[in-house]
Amino acid sequence: MGAATRVLASATVGSLVVVCTSAFAATGVTADISTTAPSAQPAMAASGSISGVVQDEHGKPLAGVVVSALGARATVAVTAADGHFEFSALPPGPYLVRAHLVGYVAIRAQSVQVVASGRAVSTILLRRSSETILDAALGVTTAPVSQPSDAPGDSAIDTTGDETDLVWHLRHARRGILKDTEIPTELLLGGDETVNVRGDDAVKEGMFGGADVLGRSIGTLSRGASAFFGDIPFSGQVNLLTASSFNSPQQLFSNDVAARGIAYARLGAPVGDRGDWAVRGAVTQADISSWSVAGSYATRPTATHRYNVGMAYSTQRYDGGNVLALRDVSDGSRNAGVVYGYDTFAVSPIAALTVGVAYARYDYLDSRGLVSPRVDLNVEPATGLRLNASLSRTALAPGAEEFAPPSDSGVWLPPQRTFSSIESGRPFTAERTTNASLGVEKDVHGSIVALKVFRQQIDDQLATVFGIGVAGEPPAPVGHYYVGNAGDASASGYSASVKTELARRVHCGVEYTSALAQLNPAENLRYLLLLAPSTLRPTPEHIHDLSTSVETEVPETATRVLVLYRISDGFARAGNTDDTARLDGRFDVQIRQALPFMRFTSARWEMLLAVRNFFRQDGTEQSFYDELLVVSPPKRVLGGLAVRF
């Protein structure tokens, strides 16, 4: 390990200790520094915890150790006298737990899985470092450097400051024939001390003093930068990914399917003890050139009013030769932006009310501005029992899934696909959904049992169609789809779900939904009637839907696997299909493999591979028909490298 690397590593450790020591006056205190992008729908959910102890290589507990946990929420704590630490109220999911103490190094970071209403136990081992510990604020050794004398009778420098390398060389330089003199050390050290040196030493100082002043000036700037980055506990993620779409395995390996490179980055940090900010961005470059940026700020849950505000902007430009993609675009590009603001405040010790609104603007709509208000009431009358009431009005633009940022758990892909109206010359019309729901959750022996009833009224329900040919137009490629409005719809029903630990290291969830729904077809739907008749449902129908999720982690190999699968008898199908043949499924499979040989930094390196044919990001604000009226979505494969720090 080179000197520069040791300086950087030790400076990072020292800065963390300085920050955390000043932030926590007593041991055992925990501070939440969540930096994930806030969700647009705050809700009370069952949480878990992590507890453990920090020990040295001999098994003795260490006090005053800064322990951090990075996952769905970032938080830090300081160990007590017995080496114990604890993180409470953590959202379920994987967390990277690390320990920091001056003079010690961690053997390795630990990945801990937090489950709902459960407690994870972790033991962290630190060993004493054999490297020289550098002061993070000054970038110099904390103890004076002792060097042997070159010759007896060398001049001494009377100063109370630390010696630089140049001062030491001047003090040990051989005596010349020039007379002795006194030179102010501010020329060399920037201070007020007086240095007694020989005459020839004065010559050396005249030759090299300016260079040292420059060096110390640069050092001052570097110390300022080090203090800035060291004092702020940044966290983030960087993804370098490749994505492509296909309908068959043969098509995946053909030259007709172009892979698209994607770069994604997220950076966040706390703002004192008041809140947290985060910024995200993604870019892709191919025949579709697009980029997306988003920023958010949320105050801490301990505040009386918890504000959640943010904005996002995306742009897409198509430079290829597909005339369908250019048919509904005036200048070859589309732009979309959204701003939102929500306020969650305590109505009583057991109840919290959330009110807010999102405003989106799409430049390819005739009515460009879309307003989506929302009200939520969350009540926790007893420990482990949560009630929720929600009322919202959501406006969704055609093609909005290409621009809107995903949920916190999703992989953000910038706009990669093109779309056009299913009927040439017909303008795009936004879908508007009014949703009312009541729900209850109960923690039962480490599991979460939930029941919800809902009712929706949808105006101008969207229908999305892949892989069809329109008369008089060229065939649509895999990365292009048609969008149209199928008519007004209504749906009412209930859902029941269970989330539990099925086996050791295996967590699963099952949700069953039953609804009575009806779609009243709009006028002038000849294209949908001919190309995808199953998107039109003129009579009431009883739809059953079953969604499952399975997540497992193998700590021995640092492997995580997530499988989502949804099956329903309401999915629309291409071609002439009767009601008994509409049973279909959608899936999402993600495999994350940590790279243990990349542990030379505190970052977590992962290889990511995902295959899915879901069209939309899962969300409670969707209409009941949104995913059901997506016809023949292609499979999308995603792979690459992810770095979390």
C-alpha positions as CSV (number, residue, x, y, z in Angstrom):
1,M,0.0,0.0,0.0
2,G,1.5,3.3,-1.1
3,A,1.8,6.4,1.1
4,A,-1.0,8.2,-0.8
5,T,-3.3,5.3,-0.3
6,R,-2.5,5.1,3.4
7,V,-3.1,8.9,3.8
8,L,-6.4,8.7,2.1
9,A,-7.6,5.6,4.0
10,S,-6.5,7.0,7.4
11,A,-7.9,10.4,6.6
12,T,-11.3,8.8,5.8
13,V,-11.3,6.9,9.1
14,G,-10.1,9.9,11.1
15,S,-12.8,12.2,9.5
16,L,-15.5,9.7,10.3
17,V,-14.4,9.5,13.9
18,V,-14.2,13.3,14.2
19,V,-17.7,13.7,12.7
20,C,-19.3,10.9,14.8
21,T,-17.5,11.9,18.0
22,S,-18.9,15.5,17.7
23,A,-22.3,14.2,16.7
24,F,-22.7,11.8,19.6
25,A,-21.8,13.1,23.0
26,A,-22.4,9.8,24.7
27,T,-22.0,6.3,23.6
28,G,-24.9,4.1,22.6
29,V,-26.6,6.9,20.7
30,T,-28.0,6.3,17.2
31,A,-28.6,8.9,14.4
32,D,-30.6,8.3,11.3
33,I,-29.0,9.6,8.2
34,S,-31.2,8.1,5.5
35,T,-30.3,9.1,2.0
36,T,-32.6,7.1,-0.1
37,A,-34.9,9.0,-2.4
38,P,-38.1,9.5,-0.5
39,S,-41.2,7.7,-1.6
40,A,-44.1,9.7,-2.8
41,Q,-46.4,7.8,-0.4
42,P,-45.2,7.8,3.2
43,A,-46.7,5.0,5.2
44,M,-46.2,3.1,8.4
45,A,-44.7,-0.2,7.8
46,A,-43.3,-3.0,10.1
47,S,-39.6,-2.4,10.8
48,G,-36.8,-4.5,12.1
49,S,-33.6,-3.9,14.0
50,I,-29.9,-4.8,14.1
51,S,-28.0,-5.3,17.4
52,G,-24.5,-6.5,18.0
53,V,-21.1,-6.0,19.6
54,V,-17.7,-4.8,18.4
55,Q,-14.7,-6.7,19.6
56,D,-10.9,-6.6,19.0
57,E,-8.9,-9.5,17.6
58,H,-8.7,-10.9,21.2
59,G,-12.4,-10.9,21.7
60,K,-12.5,-7.9,24.1
61,P,-15.3,-5.4,23.6
62,L,-14.4,-2.0,22.2
63,A,-16.1,1.2,23.3
64,G,-16.6,4.4,21.3
65,V,-16.6,2.6,17.9
66,V,-18.6,4.3,15.2
67,V,-20.8,1.7,13.5
68,S,-22.7,2.5,10.3
69,A,-25.5,0.6,8.6
70,L,-26.2,1.3,4.9
71,G,-29.3,0.0,3.1
72,A,-32.8,1.2,2.7
73,R,-31.9,3.7,5.4
74,A,-28.4,4.9,6.4
75,T,-27.8,5.3,10.1
76,V,-24.8,5.4,12.6
77,A,-24.3,4.5,16.2
78,V,-21.5,4.6,18.8
79,T,-20.8,1.5,20.9
80,A,-21.2,1.6,24.7
81,A,-18.7,0.5,27.3
82,D,-19.5,-3.1,26.7
83,G,-19.1,-2.7,22.9
84,H,-22.8,-3.1,22.3
85,F,-24.7,-1.1,19.6
86,E,-28.2,-1.2,18.2
87,F,-30.1,0.1,15.2
88,S,-33.9,0.2,15.6
89,A,-36.9,1.0,13.3
90,L,-35.0,-0.1,10.1
91,P,-37.1,-0.8,6.9
92,P,-36.7,-4.5,5.9
93,G,-33.9,-5.3,3.5
94,P,-30.2,-5.9,3.2
95,Y,-27.8,-3.6,5.1
96,L,-24.0,-3.2,4.9
97,V,-22.7,-2.9,8.5
98,R,-19.2,-1.4,9.1
99,A,-17.2,-0.2,12.1
100,H,-14.7,2.6,12.3
101,L,-12.2,3.4,15.1
102,V,-8.9,5.2,14.9
103,G,-6.0,2.8,15.2
104,Y,-8.1,-0.2,14.1
105,V,-9.2,-1.7,10.8
106,A,-12.2,-3.9,10.1
107,I,-11.5,-7.4,9.0
108,R,-14.4,-7.0,6.5
109,A,-17.8,-5.4,6.1
110,Q,-20.9,-7.5,6.9
111,S,-24.1,-7.8,5.0
112,V,-27.1,-8.2,7.4
113,Q,-30.6,-9.0,6.3
114,V,-33.3,-7.1,8.3
115,V,-36.8,-8.7,8.3
116,A,-40.0,-7.1,9.4
117,S,-40.6,-7.3,13.2
118,G,-37.3,-9.2,13.5
119,R,-33.9,-8.6,15.1
120,A,-30.7,-9.3,13.3
121,V,-27.5,-10.0,15.4
122,S,-24.1,-9.0,14.2
123,T,-20.6,-9.3,15.7
124,I,-17.9,-7.1,14.2
125,L,-14.2,-7.8,14.7
126,L,-11.5,-5.0,14.5
127,R,-7.8,-5.5,14.6
128,R,-5.2,-3.0,15.5
129,S,-3.6,-1.4,12.5
130,S,0.2,-1.6,12.0
131,E,0.2,1.4,9.7
132,T,1.1,4.9,10.8
133,I,-2.1,6.7,11.7
134,L,-2.4,10.1,10.0
135,D,-4.4,13.0,11.4
136,A,-7.3,13.5,9.0
137,A,-7.6,17.2,9.5
138,L,-3.9,18.1,9.0
139,G,-2.7,15.3,6.8
140,V,0.5,15.0,8.9
141,T,1.7,12.4,11.4
142,T,0.3,13.0,14.9
143,A,3.7,12.5,16.4
144,P,6.9,14.4,15.5
145,V,9.3,12.5,13.2
146,S,12.6,11.6,14.7
147,Q,15.6,11.6,12.4
148,P,19.3,11.0,13.2
149,S,21.7,13.9,12.9
150,D,24.0,14.1,10.0
151,A,26.8,15.9,11.8
152,P,27.4,17.2,15.3
153,G,26.8,20.8,16.0
154,D,23.9,21.2,13.6
155,S,21.8,24.2,14.2
156,A,18.5,23.8,16.0
157,I,15.3,25.4,15.0
158,D,13.4,27.0,17.9
159,T,9.7,26.6,17.0
160,T,6.6,25.3,18.6
161,G,5.1,24.1,15.3
162,D,5.5,20.7,13.6
163,E,8.6,20.3,11.4
164,T,8.1,19.9,7.7
165,D,10.6,17.9,5.5
166,L,12.2,21.2,4.3
167,V,12.7,22.5,7.8
168,W,14.3,19.2,8.9
169,H,16.7,19.3,5.9
170,L,17.6,22.9,6.6
171,R,18.3,22.1,10.2
172,H,20.6,19.2,9.3
173,A,22.3,20.9,6.3
174,R,26.1,21.3,6.5
175,R,27.4,24.7,7.7
176,G,28.7,27.1,5.1
177,I,31.0,30.2,5.2
178,L,28.2,32.8,5.3
179,K,27.4,34.6,8.5
180,D,24.6,33.5,10.7
181,T,21.4,35.5,10.5
182,E,17.8,35.4,11.7
183,I,14.9,34.9,9.2
184,P,11.2,35.0,10.1
185,T,9.7,31.6,9.8
186,E,6.5,33.0,8.3
187,L,8.3,32.9,5.0
188,L,8.5,29.2,5.5
189,L,5.9,28.1,8.0
190,G,3.4,30.9,7.8
191,G,3.8,31.6,11.5
192,D,5.3,34.3,13.8
193,E,8.2,32.2,15.2
194,T,11.9,33.2,14.6
195,V,14.3,30.6,13.3
196,N,18.1,30.7,14.0
197,V,19.9,29.3,11.1
198,R,23.4,29.5,9.6
199,G,24.1,31.8,6.7
200,D,24.2,29.0,4.1
201,D,20.9,27.8,5.5
202,A,19.5,31.3,4.7
203,V,20.6,30.8,1.1
204,K,18.8,27.4,1.1
205,E,15.7,29.1,2.5
206,G,15.8,31.8,-0.1
207,M,15.9,29.2,-2.8
208,F,13.2,26.9,-1.5
209,G,11.1,28.9,0.9
210,G,8.6,30.0,-1.9
211,A,8.1,26.5,-3.0
212,D,7.3,25.4,0.6
213,V,4.9,28.3,1.0
214,L,3.2,27.1,-2.2
215,G,3.2,23.6,-0.8
216,R,1.7,24.6,2.5
217,S,-1.0,26.7,0.6
218,I,-1.9,23.7,-1.4
219,G,-1.9,21.6,1.8
220,T,-4.3,24.1,3.3
221,L,-6.7,23.8,0.4
222,S,-6.5,20.0,0.5
223,R,-7.1,20.0,4.2
224,G,-10.2,22.2,3.6
225,A,-11.4,19.8,0.9
226,S,-10.7,16.8,3.2
227,A,-12.6,18.4,6.0
228,F,-15.6,19.1,3.8
229,F,-15.8,15.6,2.4
230,G,-14.7,14.0,5.7
231,D,-17.3,15.9,7.8
232,I,-20.2,14.9,5.6
233,P,-21.2,11.2,5.6
234,F,-21.9,10.8,1.9
235,S,-23.5,7.6,0.7
236,G,-24.4,6.6,-2.8
237,Q,-24.4,4.1,-5.7
238,V,-23.0,3.8,-9.1
239,N,-24.3,1.4,-11.8
240,L,-22.8,0.6,-15.1
241,L,-25.4,-1.5,-16.9
242,T,-26.3,-2.9,-20.3
243,A,-30.0,-3.5,-21.2
244,S,-31.8,-5.0,-24.2
245,S,-35.3,-6.3,-25.1
246,F,-36.3,-9.6,-26.8
247,N,-39.3,-11.8,-27.4
248,S,-37.4,-15.1,-27.9
249,P,-34.0,-16.5,-27.0
250,Q,-33.0,-16.5,-30.7
251,Q,-33.8,-12.8,-30.9
252,L,-31.7,-12.0,-27.9
253,F,-28.6,-13.1,-29.7
254,S,-29.4,-11.6,-33.1
255,N,-28.1,-8.4,-34.5
256,D,-31.6,-6.9,-34.7
257,V,-31.6,-6.3,-30.9
258,A,-29.3,-3.6,-29.9
259,A,-27.9,-3.5,-26.4
260,R,-27.9,-0.1,-24.7
261,G,-25.3,1.1,-22.2
262,I,-26.6,2.8,-19.1
263,A,-24.8,4.8,-16.4
264,Y,-26.6,5.6,-13.2
265,A,-25.4,7.4,-10.1
266,R,-27.0,8.4,-6.7
267,L,-25.5,10.6,-4.0
268,G,-27.0,11.6,-0.7
269,A,-26.1,13.0,2.7
270,P,-27.8,14.3,5.8
271,V,-28.4,18.0,6.4
272,G,-27.4,18.3,10.0
273,D,-30.0,16.6,12.2
274,R,-32.9,18.0,10.3
275,G,-33.2,15.9,7.1
276,D,-31.5,14.2,4.2
277,W,-31.0,15.0,0.5
278,A,-30.3,12.8,-2.4
279,V,-29.7,13.3,-6.1
280,R,-29.9,10.7,-8.9
281,G,-29.1,10.7,-12.5
282,A,-29.0,8.3,-15.4
283,V,-27.9,8.5,-19.0
284,T,-27.9,6.2,-22.1
285,Q,-26.6,6.7,-25.6
286,A,-27.6,4.8,-28.7
287,D,-30.2,5.5,-31.4
288,I,-32.2,6.7,-28.4
289,S,-30.2,9.3,-26.5
290,S,-31.7,10.1,-23.1
291,W,-30.9,11.3,-19.7
292,S,-32.8,11.7,-16.4
293,V,-32.0,13.6,-13.2
294,A,-33.9,13.8,-9.9
295,G,-33.4,15.4,-6.5
296,S,-35.2,15.1,-3.2
297,Y,-35.2,16.3,0.3
298,A,-37.0,14.9,3.3
299,T,-37.0,15.9,7.0
300,R,-36.4,13.4,9.7
301,P,-39.3,11.3,11.1
302,T,-38.7,12.9,14.5
303,A,-39.8,16.3,13.2
304,T,-43.4,17.5,13.9
305,H,-43.8,18.1,10.2
306,R,-42.0,15.7,7.9
307,Y,-41.6,17.4,4.6
308,N,-40.9,15.4,1.5
309,V,-40.1,17.4,-1.6
310,G,-38.4,16.7,-4.9
311,M,-38.3,17.1,-8.6
312,A,-37.3,15.0,-11.7
313,Y,-36.6,15.8,-15.3
314,S,-36.1,13.5,-18.3
315,T,-35.5,14.0,-22.0
316,Q,-35.5,11.6,-24.9
317,R,-34.2,12.1,-28.4
318,Y,-34.5,9.5,-31.1
319,D,-31.9,9.5,-33.9
320,G,-32.8,6.3,-35.6
321,G,-34.7,5.5,-38.7
322,N,-38.0,4.1,-37.3
323,V,-40.7,6.3,-38.8
324,L,-43.2,5.1,-36.1
325,A,-41.0,6.7,-33.4
326,L,-40.9,10.0,-35.3
327,R,-44.5,10.1,-36.3
328,D,-45.8,11.9,-33.2
329,V,-42.7,13.9,-32.4
330,S,-42.3,17.4,-33.9
331,D,-38.5,17.9,-33.3
332,G,-37.3,14.4,-32.6
333,S,-37.4,14.7,-28.8
334,R,-39.7,14.5,-25.8
335,N,-39.3,16.1,-22.4
336,A,-41.0,15.5,-19.1
337,G,-40.7,16.9,-15.6
338,V,-42.3,16.5,-12.3
339,V,-42.2,18.4,-8.9
340,Y,-43.9,17.2,-5.8
341,G,-44.3,18.1,-2.1
342,Y,-45.8,16.2,0.8
343,D,-46.2,17.0,4.4
344,T,-46.7,14.3,7.1
345,F,-47.6,15.7,10.5
346,A,-48.7,14.0,13.7
347,V,-52.4,14.5,14.4
348,S,-52.1,12.6,17.7
349,P,-49.5,10.3,19.3
350,I,-50.9,7.4,17.3
351,A,-52.0,9.1,14.1
352,A,-50.2,10.8,11.2
353,L,-51.8,12.7,8.3
354,T,-50.0,13.1,4.9
355,V,-51.2,15.7,2.4
356,G,-49.4,16.7,-0.8
357,V,-49.5,17.1,-4.6
358,A,-47.4,16.3,-7.6
359,Y,-47.3,18.4,-10.7
360,A,-46.0,16.9,-14.0
361,R,-45.5,18.5,-17.4
362,Y,-45.2,16.5,-20.6
363,D,-44.3,18.5,-23.7
364,Y,-46.0,16.0,-26.1
365,L,-49.5,16.4,-24.6
366,D,-52.1,18.9,-25.7
367,S,-52.9,19.5,-22.0
368,R,-49.3,19.5,-20.8
369,G,-49.8,20.0,-17.0
370,L,-51.0,17.1,-14.9
371,V,-51.9,17.5,-11.2
372,S,-52.0,14.5,-8.8
373,P,-53.2,15.3,-5.2
374,R,-53.1,12.8,-2.4
375,V,-54.2,12.4,1.2
376,D,-53.2,9.6,3.6
377,L,-54.1,8.9,7.2
378,N,-52.0,6.3,9.1
379,V,-53.0,5.2,12.6
380,E,-51.2,2.8,14.9
381,P,-53.7,2.2,17.8
382,A,-51.6,-0.6,19.3
383,T,-48.1,-2.0,18.9
384,G,-48.0,-4.2,15.7
385,L,-51.3,-2.9,14.4
386,R,-51.6,-0.3,11.7
387,L,-54.6,1.2,9.9
388,N,-54.4,3.2,6.7
389,A,-56.9,5.3,4.7
390,S,-56.0,6.8,1.4
391,L,-57.6,9.1,-1.2
392,S,-55.8,10.1,-4.4
393,R,-56.4,11.5,-7.9
394,T,-53.5,10.4,-10.2
395,A,-52.9,11.7,-13.7
396,L,-50.8,9.4,-15.9
397,A,-49.5,10.4,-19.3
398,P,-49.1,7.9,-22.2
399,G,-45.4,6.8,-22.1
400,A,-44.9,8.2,-18.6
401,E,-43.2,5.0,-17.6
402,E,-40.3,6.0,-19.8
403,F,-39.7,9.2,-17.8
404,A,-40.8,8.8,-14.2
405,P,-38.2,7.7,-11.7
406,P,-38.8,4.3,-10.2
407,S,-39.5,3.3,-6.6
408,D,-36.7,3.3,-4.1
409,S,-36.1,-0.5,-4.6
410,G,-36.2,-0.4,-8.4
411,V,-33.4,-0.1,-10.9
412,W,-33.7,3.2,-12.7
413,L,-33.6,3.0,-16.4
414,P,-33.6,6.2,-18.4
415,P,-36.0,6.5,-21.4
416,Q,-35.0,3.6,-23.7
417,R,-38.1,2.8,-25.7
418,T,-40.2,4.8,-28.2
419,F,-43.9,5.0,-28.5
420,S,-46.6,6.4,-30.7
421,S,-50.4,6.7,-30.8
422,I,-52.2,3.6,-32.0
423,E,-54.1,5.7,-34.4
424,S,-52.2,8.1,-36.6
425,G,-53.0,11.7,-36.1
426,R,-54.8,11.1,-32.8
427,P,-53.4,13.2,-29.9
428,F,-52.2,11.6,-26.7
429,T,-54.7,11.8,-23.8
430,A,-53.7,11.3,-20.2
431,E,-55.4,8.8,-17.9
432,R,-56.9,10.0,-14.6
433,T,-57.6,7.6,-11.7
434,T,-59.5,8.4,-8.5
435,N,-58.6,5.8,-5.9
436,A,-60.0,5.3,-2.3
437,S,-58.8,2.5,-0.1
438,L,-58.9,1.3,3.6
439,G,-56.3,-1.1,4.9
440,V,-55.1,-2.8,8.1
441,E,-51.8,-4.5,8.9
442,K,-51.1,-6.8,11.8
443,D,-47.7,-8.3,13.0
444,V,-48.2,-11.9,13.9
445,H,-45.3,-13.9,15.1
446,G,-42.7,-12.3,12.9
447,S,-45.1,-12.2,9.9
448,I,-47.2,-9.3,8.5
449,V,-50.9,-10.0,7.6
450,A,-52.7,-7.3,5.7
451,L,-56.2,-6.7,4.3
452,K,-57.3,-3.8,2.1
453,V,-60.5,-2.8,0.3
454,F,-60.5,-0.3,-2.6
455,R,-62.6,1.4,-5.2
456,Q,-61.4,3.1,-8.3
457,Q,-62.9,5.2,-11.1
458,I,-60.7,5.6,-14.2
459,D,-61.2,8.1,-17.0
460,D,-59.5,7.4,-20.4
461,Q,-57.9,4.1,-19.3
462,L,-54.7,3.6,-21.2
463,A,-53.9,0.5,-23.3
464,T,-50.4,-0.4,-24.4
465,V,-49.7,-2.8,-27.3
466,F,-46.4,-4.4,-28.4
467,G,-45.5,-6.5,-31.4
468,I,-48.4,-5.7,-33.8
469,G,-48.5,-4.5,-37.3
470,V,-50.7,-1.6,-38.5
471,A,-51.9,-1.6,-42.1
472,G,-50.0,0.9,-44.2
473,E,-47.1,1.3,-41.7
474,P,-43.8,-0.5,-41.2
475,P,-43.6,-3.3,-38.6
476,A,-42.9,-2.0,-35.1
477,P,-39.5,-3.1,-33.6
478,V,-39.1,-4.7,-30.2
479,G,-38.3,-1.4,-28.5
480,H,-41.4,0.4,-29.7
481,Y,-45.1,0.2,-28.6
482,Y,-48.5,1.8,-29.3
483,V,-50.6,3.7,-26.8
484,G,-54.3,4.4,-26.9
485,N,-57.3,5.1,-24.6
486,A,-59.6,2.2,-24.2
487,G,-62.4,4.1,-22.4
488,D,-63.6,4.7,-18.9
489,A,-63.5,2.0,-16.3
490,S,-64.3,1.2,-12.7
491,A,-63.1,-1.4,-10.2
492,S,-63.9,-2.3,-6.6
493,G,-62.6,-5.2,-4.6
494,Y,-60.2,-6.4,-1.9
495,S,-56.7,-7.8,-1.4
496,A,-55.2,-10.0,1.3
497,S,-51.5,-10.5,1.8
498,V,-49.0,-12.3,4.0
499,K,-45.3,-11.5,4.3
500,T,-43.2,-14.0,6.3
501,E,-39.9,-15.9,6.7
502,L,-40.7,-19.1,4.9
503,A,-37.4,-20.8,5.9
504,R,-34.0,-19.8,7.1
505,R,-32.7,-17.1,4.7
506,V,-35.8,-17.3,2.6
507,H,-38.5,-14.5,2.9
508,C,-41.6,-14.5,0.8
509,G,-44.9,-12.6,0.3
510,V,-48.2,-13.6,-1.2
511,E,-51.0,-11.2,-2.2
512,Y,-54.4,-12.2,-3.6
513,T,-56.6,-9.6,-5.2
514,S,-60.3,-10.1,-6.2
515,A,-62.2,-7.3,-8.0
516,L,-65.3,-6.6,-9.9
517,A,-64.4,-4.4,-12.8
518,Q,-66.0,-3.0,-16.0
519,L,-64.5,-1.1,-18.9
520,N,-66.8,1.0,-21.0
521,P,-65.2,1.2,-24.5
522,A,-64.6,4.6,-26.0
523,E,-65.6,5.6,-29.5
524,N,-63.4,5.2,-32.5
525,L,-61.6,2.1,-31.3
526,R,-61.4,0.2,-34.6
527,Y,-57.6,-0.3,-34.2
528,L,-57.8,-1.8,-30.7
529,L,-60.8,-3.9,-31.8
530,L,-58.8,-5.3,-34.8
531,L,-55.4,-5.6,-33.2
532,A,-56.1,-6.4,-29.5
533,P,-59.7,-7.1,-28.9
534,S,-59.1,-8.5,-25.4
535,T,-58.3,-4.9,-24.3
536,L,-62.1,-4.1,-24.7
537,R,-64.4,-5.5,-22.0
538,P,-67.9,-4.3,-22.6
539,T,-69.4,-6.5,-19.8
540,P,-68.6,-6.6,-16.1
541,E,-66.0,-9.1,-15.1
542,H,-64.7,-10.8,-12.0
543,I,-60.9,-10.7,-12.0
544,H,-58.6,-12.8,-9.8
545,D,-54.9,-11.8,-9.3
546,L,-52.1,-13.6,-7.4
547,S,-48.7,-12.0,-6.8
548,T,-45.8,-13.7,-5.1
549,S,-42.3,-12.6,-4.1
550,V,-39.4,-14.7,-2.9
551,E,-36.1,-13.3,-1.7
552,T,-33.1,-15.3,-0.4
553,E,-29.5,-14.6,0.5
554,V,-26.6,-16.9,0.8
555,P,-24.0,-15.2,3.0
556,E,-21.3,-17.8,2.3
557,T,-21.2,-16.8,-1.3
558,A,-22.6,-13.2,-0.8
559,T,-25.5,-13.9,-3.3
560,R,-29.0,-12.4,-3.2
561,V,-31.9,-13.6,-5.4
562,L,-35.2,-11.9,-5.8
563,V,-38.1,-13.4,-7.8
564,L,-41.4,-11.6,-8.4
565,Y,-44.3,-13.3,-10.2
566,R,-47.8,-12.2,-10.9
567,I,-50.5,-14.3,-12.5
568,S,-54.0,-13.1,-13.4
569,D,-57.0,-14.1,-15.6
570,G,-57.4,-10.4,-16.6
571,F,-54.3,-9.9,-18.8
572,A,-55.0,-8.8,-22.3
573,R,-53.7,-11.0,-25.1
574,A,-52.9,-10.2,-28.8
575,G,-55.2,-11.6,-31.5
576,N,-58.7,-13.0,-31.1
577,T,-58.8,-14.6,-27.7
578,D,-61.9,-15.6,-25.7
579,D,-62.2,-14.8,-22.0
580,T,-61.2,-18.3,-20.8
581,A,-57.7,-18.0,-22.4
582,R,-56.6,-14.7,-20.8
583,L,-54.7,-16.4,-18.0
584,D,-51.1,-15.0,-18.1
585,G,-48.2,-14.1,-15.9
586,R,-45.5,-11.5,-15.5
587,F,-42.2,-12.0,-13.8
588,D,-39.1,-10.2,-12.5
589,V,-35.9,-12.1,-11.5
590,Q,-32.9,-10.3,-10.0
591,I,-29.6,-11.9,-9.0
592,R,-27.0,-9.8,-7.2
593,Q,-23.5,-11.3,-6.6
594,A,-21.2,-9.4,-4.3
595,L,-17.5,-9.4,-5.3
596,P,-15.5,-10.3,-2.2
597,F,-12.2,-9.8,-4.0
598,M,-13.1,-6.1,-4.4
599,R,-13.0,-5.4,-0.7
600,F,-10.0,-3.2,-0.8
601,T,-12.3,-0.2,-0.1
602,S,-15.4,0.2,2.1
603,A,-17.7,0.2,-0.9
604,R,-19.8,-2.9,-1.8
605,W,-19.3,-4.1,-5.3
606,E,-22.0,-6.2,-6.9
607,M,-22.7,-7.9,-10.2
608,L,-26.3,-7.5,-11.2
609,L,-28.4,-9.6,-13.6
610,A,-32.1,-9.1,-14.1
611,V,-34.8,-10.4,-16.5
612,R,-38.3,-9.1,-16.4
613,N,-41.4,-8.7,-18.6
614,F,-43.3,-6.3,-16.3
615,F,-44.1,-3.2,-18.2
616,R,-44.7,-0.8,-15.3
617,Q,-43.0,-0.2,-12.0
618,D,-45.2,-1.7,-9.2
619,G,-47.1,1.0,-7.3
620,T,-50.2,1.5,-5.4
621,E,-51.2,4.6,-7.4
622,Q,-51.8,2.6,-10.6
623,S,-55.2,1.9,-11.8
624,F,-56.4,-1.7,-11.6
625,Y,-56.3,-2.1,-15.4
626,D,-52.9,-0.5,-16.0
627,E,-50.7,-3.7,-16.2
628,L,-53.6,-5.8,-17.3
629,L,-54.1,-3.9,-20.5
630,V,-50.4,-4.2,-21.6
631,V,-50.4,-6.6,-24.6
632,S,-47.4,-8.9,-25.2
633,P,-44.6,-6.8,-23.4
634,P,-41.1,-8.1,-24.4
635,K,-38.7,-9.4,-22.0
636,R,-35.9,-7.1,-20.8
637,V,-32.5,-8.3,-19.7
638,L,-30.3,-6.1,-17.6
639,G,-26.7,-6.8,-16.4
640,G,-23.7,-5.0,-15.2
641,L,-21.8,-3.7,-12.2
642,A,-23.2,-1.9,-9.1
643,V,-21.1,-0.1,-6.5
644,R,-22.6,1.0,-3.2
645,F,-20.8,3.2,-0.7
